[in-house]
Amino acid sequence: MPALPLESAGAYVAAAYIVFLALVVIYVAIIGRKVGRLERELTELDDVTRDRER
């Protein structure tokens, strides 16, 4: 006998998938912000080094 009847278990499975998807989206957003910040900092450092070379 299953722990939950199959009729009510579907809602829990759907909720678990939604929570997992939300966590993945949040993680990707955080990493995207970090990559964007690193790109800006690298561009700024590149500009500073080019100014020093002139």
Phi and psi restraints in degrees (range 20) as a CNS / XPLOR table:
assign (resid 1 and name C) (resid 2 and name N)
       (resid 2 and name CA) (resid 2 and name C) 1.0 -69.5 20.0 2
assign (resid 2 and name N) (resid 2 and name CA)
       (resid 2 and name C) (resid 3 and name N) 1.0 157.9 20.0 2
assign (resid 2 and name C) (resid 3 and name N)
       (resid 3 and name CA) (resid 3 and name C) 1.0 -64.6 20.0 2
assign (resid 3 and name N) (resid 3 and name CA)
       (resid 3 and name C) (resid 4 and name N) 1.0 -36.5 20.0 2
assign (resid 3 and name C) (resid 4 and name N)
       (resid 4 and name CA) (resid 4 and name C) 1.0 -125.7 20.0 2
assign (resid 4 and name N) (resid 4 and name CA)
       (resid 4 and name C) (resid 5 and name N) 1.0 146.2 20.0 2
assign (resid 4 and name C) (resid 5 and name N)
       (resid 5 and name CA) (resid 5 and name C) 1.0 -62.6 20.0 2
assign (resid 5 and name N) (resid 5 and name CA)
       (resid 5 and name C) (resid 6 and name N) 1.0 144.8 20.0 2
assign (resid 5 and name C) (resid 6 and name N)
       (resid 6 and name CA) (resid 6 and name C) 1.0 -60.8 20.0 2
assign (resid 6 and name N) (resid 6 and name CA)
       (resid 6 and name C) (resid 7 and name N) 1.0 -26.9 20.0 2
assign (resid 6 and name C) (resid 7 and name N)
       (resid 7 and name CA) (resid 7 and name C) 1.0 -66.0 20.0 2
assign (resid 7 and name N) (resid 7 and name CA)
       (resid 7 and name C) (resid 8 and name N) 1.0 -38.5 20.0 2
assign (resid 7 and name C) (resid 8 and name N)
       (resid 8 and name CA) (resid 8 and name C) 1.0 -93.1 20.0 2
assign (resid 8 and name N) (resid 8 and name CA)
       (resid 8 and name C) (resid 9 and name N) 1.0 -16.7 20.0 2
assign (resid 8 and name C) (resid 9 and name N)
       (resid 9 and name CA) (resid 9 and name C) 1.0 -70.4 20.0 2
assign (resid 9 and name N) (resid 9 and name CA)
       (resid 9 and name C) (resid 10 and name N) 1.0 -28.5 20.0 2
assign (resid 9 and name C) (resid 10 and name N)
       (resid 10 and name CA) (resid 10 and name C) 1.0 -60.0 20.0 2
assign (resid 10 and name N) (resid 10 and name CA)
       (resid 10 and name C) (resid 11 and name N) 1.0 -37.3 20.0 2
assign (resid 10 and name C) (resid 11 and name N)
       (resid 11 and name CA) (resid 11 and name C) 1.0 -64.6 20.0 2
assign (resid 11 and name N) (resid 11 and name CA)
       (resid 11 and name C) (resid 12 and name N) 1.0 -40.1 20.0 2
assign (resid 11 and name C) (resid 12 and name N)
       (resid 12 and name CA) (resid 12 and name C) 1.0 -68.7 20.0 2
assign (resid 12 and name N) (resid 12 and name CA)
       (resid 12 and name C) (resid 13 and name N) 1.0 -38.5 20.0 2
assign (resid 12 and name C) (resid 13 and name N)
       (resid 13 and name CA) (resid 13 and name C) 1.0 -65.1 20.0 2
assign (resid 13 and name N) (resid 13 and name CA)
       (resid 13 and name C) (resid 14 and name N) 1.0 -43.9 20.0 2
assign (resid 13 and name C) (resid 14 and name N)
       (resid 14 and name CA) (resid 14 and name C) 1.0 -61.9 20.0 2
assign (resid 14 and name N) (resid 14 and name CA)
       (resid 14 and name C) (resid 15 and name N) 1.0 -42.6 20.0 2
assign (resid 14 and name C) (resid 15 and name N)
       (resid 15 and name CA) (resid 15 and name C) 1.0 -63.5 20.0 2
assign (resid 15 and name N) (resid 15 and name CA)
       (resid 15 and name C) (resid 16 and name N) 1.0 -39.9 20.0 2
assign (resid 15 and name C) (resid 16 and name N)
       (resid 16 and name CA) (resid 16 and name C) 1.0 -64.4 20.0 2
assign (resid 16 and name N) (resid 16 and name CA)
       (resid 16 and name C) (resid 17 and name N) 1.0 -41.6 20.0 2
assign (resid 16 and name C) (resid 17 and name N)
       (resid 17 and name CA) (resid 17 and name C) 1.0 -64.5 20.0 2
assign (resid 17 and name N) (resid 17 and name CA)
       (resid 17 and name C) (resid 18 and name N) 1.0 -39.2 20.0 2
assign (resid 17 and name C) (resid 18 and name N)
       (resid 18 and name CA) (resid 18 and name C) 1.0 -65.0 20.0 2
assign (resid 18 and name N) (resid 18 and name CA)
       (resid 18 and name C) (resid 19 and name N) 1.0 -44.2 20.0 2
assign (resid 18 and name C) (resid 19 and name N)
       (resid 19 and name CA) (resid 19 and name C) 1.0 -63.0 20.0 2
assign (resid 19 and name N) (resid 19 and name CA)
       (resid 19 and name C) (resid 20 and name N) 1.0 -44.1 20.0 2
assign (resid 19 and name C) (resid 20 and name N)
       (resid 20 and name CA) (resid 20 and name C) 1.0 -62.1 20.0 2
assign (resid 20 and name N) (resid 20 and name CA)
       (resid 20 and name C) (resid 21 and name N) 1.0 -44.4 20.0 2
assign (resid 20 and name C) (resid 21 and name N)
       (resid 21 and name CA) (resid 21 and name C) 1.0 -63.0 20.0 2
assign (resid 21 and name N) (resid 21 and name CA)
       (resid 21 and name C) (resid 22 and name N) 1.0 -40.6 20.0 2
assign (resid 21 and name C) (resid 22 and name N)
       (resid 22 and name CA) (resid 22 and name C) 1.0 -62.4 20.0 2
assign (resid 22 and name N) (resid 22 and name CA)
       (resid 22 and name C) (resid 23 and name N) 1.0 -42.1 20.0 2
assign (resid 22 and name C) (resid 23 and name N)
       (resid 23 and name CA) (resid 23 and name C) 1.0 -64.5 20.0 2
assign (resid 23 and name N) (resid 23 and name CA)
       (resid 23 and name C) (resid 24 and name N) 1.0 -39.6 20.0 2
assign (resid 23 and name C) (resid 24 and name N)
       (resid 24 and name CA) (resid 24 and name C) 1.0 -64.8 20.0 2
assign (resid 24 and name N) (resid 24 and name CA)
       (resid 24 and name C) (resid 25 and name N) 1.0 -43.0 20.0 2
assign (resid 24 and name C) (resid 25 and name N)
       (resid 25 and name CA) (resid 25 and name C) 1.0 -63.5 20.0 2
assign (resid 25 and name N) (resid 25 and name CA)
       (resid 25 and name C) (resid 26 and name N) 1.0 -42.9 20.0 2
assign (resid 25 and name C) (resid 26 and name N)
       (resid 26 and name CA) (resid 26 and name C) 1.0 -62.7 20.0 2
assign (resid 26 and name N) (resid 26 and name CA)
       (resid 26 and name C) (resid 27 and name N) 1.0 -43.2 20.0 2
assign (resid 26 and name C) (resid 27 and name N)
       (resid 27 and name CA) (resid 27 and name C) 1.0 -61.4 20.0 2
assign (resid 27 and name N) (resid 27 and name CA)
       (resid 27 and name C) (resid 28 and name N) 1.0 -46.1 20.0 2
assign (resid 27 and name C) (resid 28 and name N)
       (resid 28 and name CA) (resid 28 and name C) 1.0 -63.8 20.0 2
assign (resid 28 and name N) (resid 28 and name CA)
       (resid 28 and name C) (resid 29 and name N) 1.0 -38.6 20.0 2
assign (resid 28 and name C) (resid 29 and name N)
       (resid 29 and name CA) (resid 29 and name C) 1.0 -64.1 20.0 2
assign (resid 29 and name N) (resid 29 and name CA)
       (resid 29 and name C) (resid 30 and name N) 1.0 -42.7 20.0 2
assign (resid 29 and name C) (resid 30 and name N)
       (resid 30 and name CA) (resid 30 and name C) 1.0 -63.8 20.0 2
assign (resid 30 and name N) (resid 30 and name CA)
       (resid 30 and name C) (resid 31 and name N) 1.0 -45.6 20.0 2
assign (resid 30 and name C) (resid 31 and name N)
       (resid 31 and name CA) (resid 31 and name C) 1.0 -64.3 20.0 2
assign (resid 31 and name N) (resid 31 and name CA)
       (resid 31 and name C) (resid 32 and name N) 1.0 -39.4 20.0 2
assign (resid 31 and name C) (resid 32 and name N)
       (resid 32 and name CA) (resid 32 and name C) 1.0 -61.5 20.0 2
assign (resid 32 and name N) (resid 32 and name CA)
       (resid 32 and name C) (resid 33 and name N) 1.0 -41.2 20.0 2
assign (resid 32 and name C) (resid 33 and name N)
       (resid 33 and name CA) (resid 33 and name C) 1.0 -64.3 20.0 2
assign (resid 33 and name N) (resid 33 and name CA)
       (resid 33 and name C) (resid 34 and name N) 1.0 -41.5 20.0 2
assign (resid 33 and name C) (resid 34 and name N)
       (resid 34 and name CA) (resid 34 and name C) 1.0 -63.8 20.0 2
assign (resid 34 and name N) (resid 34 and name CA)
       (resid 34 and name C) (resid 35 and name N) 1.0 -42.5 20.0 2
assign (resid 34 and name C) (resid 35 and name N)
       (resid 35 and name CA) (resid 35 and name C) 1.0 -64.4 20.0 2
assign (resid 35 and name N) (resid 35 and name CA)
       (resid 35 and name C) (resid 36 and name N) 1.0 -42.3 20.0 2
assign (resid 35 and name C) (resid 36 and name N)
       (resid 36 and name CA) (resid 36 and name C) 1.0 -61.0 20.0 2
assign (resid 36 and name N) (resid 36 and name CA)
       (resid 36 and name C) (resid 37 and name N) 1.0 -42.1 20.0 2
assign (resid 36 and name C) (resid 37 and name N)
       (resid 37 and name CA) (resid 37 and name C) 1.0 -65.5 20.0 2
assign (resid 37 and name N) (resid 37 and name CA)
       (resid 37 and name C) (resid 38 and name N) 1.0 -41.7 20.0 2
assign (resid 37 and name C) (resid 38 and name N)
       (resid 38 and name CA) (resid 38 and name C) 1.0 -64.0 20.0 2
assign (resid 38 and name N) (resid 38 and name CA)
       (resid 38 and name C) (resid 39 and name N) 1.0 -38.5 20.0 2
assign (resid 38 and name C) (resid 39 and name N)
       (resid 39 and name CA) (resid 39 and name C) 1.0 -63.4 20.0 2
assign (resid 39 and name N) (resid 39 and name CA)
       (resid 39 and name C) (resid 40 and name N) 1.0 -42.7 20.0 2
assign (resid 39 and name C) (resid 40 and name N)
       (resid 40 and name CA) (resid 40 and name C) 1.0 -62.9 20.0 2
assign (resid 40 and name N) (resid 40 and name CA)
       (resid 40 and name C) (resid 41 and name N) 1.0 -43.3 20.0 2
assign (resid 40 and name C) (resid 41 and name N)
       (resid 41 and name CA) (resid 41 and name C) 1.0 -64.8 20.0 2
assign (resid 41 and name N) (resid 41 and name CA)
       (resid 41 and name C) (resid 42 and name N) 1.0 -40.4 20.0 2
assign (resid 41 and name C) (resid 42 and name N)
       (resid 42 and name CA) (resid 42 and name C) 1.0 -65.8 20.0 2
assign (resid 42 and name N) (resid 42 and name CA)
       (resid 42 and name C) (resid 43 and name N) 1.0 -38.8 20.0 2
assign (resid 42 and name C) (resid 43 and name N)
       (resid 43 and name CA) (resid 43 and name C) 1.0 -62.9 20.0 2
assign (resid 43 and name N) (resid 43 and name CA)
       (resid 43 and name C) (resid 44 and name N) 1.0 -42.5 20.0 2
assign (resid 43 and name C) (resid 44 and name N)
       (resid 44 and name CA) (resid 44 and name C) 1.0 -64.3 20.0 2
assign (resid 44 and name N) (resid 44 and name CA)
       (resid 44 and name C) (resid 45 and name N) 1.0 -43.5 20.0 2
assign (resid 44 and name C) (resid 45 and name N)
       (resid 45 and name CA) (resid 45 and name C) 1.0 -64.7 20.0 2
assign (resid 45 and name N) (resid 45 and name CA)
       (resid 45 and name C) (resid 46 and name N) 1.0 -37.2 20.0 2
assign (resid 45 and name C) (resid 46 and name N)
       (resid 46 and name CA) (resid 46 and name C) 1.0 -63.9 20.0 2
assign (resid 46 and name N) (resid 46 and name CA)
       (resid 46 and name C) (resid 47 and name N) 1.0 -41.7 20.0 2
assign (resid 46 and name C) (resid 47 and name N)
       (resid 47 and name CA) (resid 47 and name C) 1.0 -63.5 20.0 2
assign (resid 47 and name N) (resid 47 and name CA)
       (resid 47 and name C) (resid 48 and name N) 1.0 -40.6 20.0 2
assign (resid 47 and name C) (resid 48 and name N)
       (resid 48 and name CA) (resid 48 and name C) 1.0 -65.0 20.0 2
assign (resid 48 and name N) (resid 48 and name CA)
       (resid 48 and name C) (resid 49 and name N) 1.0 -44.0 20.0 2
assign (resid 48 and name C) (resid 49 and name N)
       (resid 49 and name CA) (resid 49 and name C) 1.0 -68.0 20.0 2
assign (resid 49 and name N) (resid 49 and name CA)
       (resid 49 and name C) (resid 50 and name N) 1.0 -35.0 20.0 2
assign (resid 49 and name C) (resid 50 and name N)
       (resid 50 and name CA) (resid 50 and name C) 1.0 -67.9 20.0 2
assign (resid 50 and name N) (resid 50 and name CA)
       (resid 50 and name C) (resid 51 and name N) 1.0 -36.6 20.0 2
assign (resid 50 and name C) (resid 51 and name N)
       (resid 51 and name CA) (resid 51 and name C) 1.0 -65.9 20.0 2
assign (resid 51 and name N) (resid 51 and name CA)
       (resid 51 and name C) (resid 52 and name N) 1.0 -37.6 20.0 2
assign (resid 51 and name C) (resid 52 and name N)
       (resid 52 and name CA) (resid 52 and name C) 1.0 -69.0 20.0 2
assign (resid 52 and name N) (resid 52 and name CA)
       (resid 52 and name C) (resid 53 and name N) 1.0 -32.7 20.0 2
assign (resid 52 and name C) (resid 53 and name N)
       (resid 53 and name CA) (resid 53 and name C) 1.0 -71.8 20.0 2
assign (resid 53 and name N) (resid 53 and name CA)
       (resid 53 and name C) (resid 54 and name N) 1.0 -23.4 20.0 2
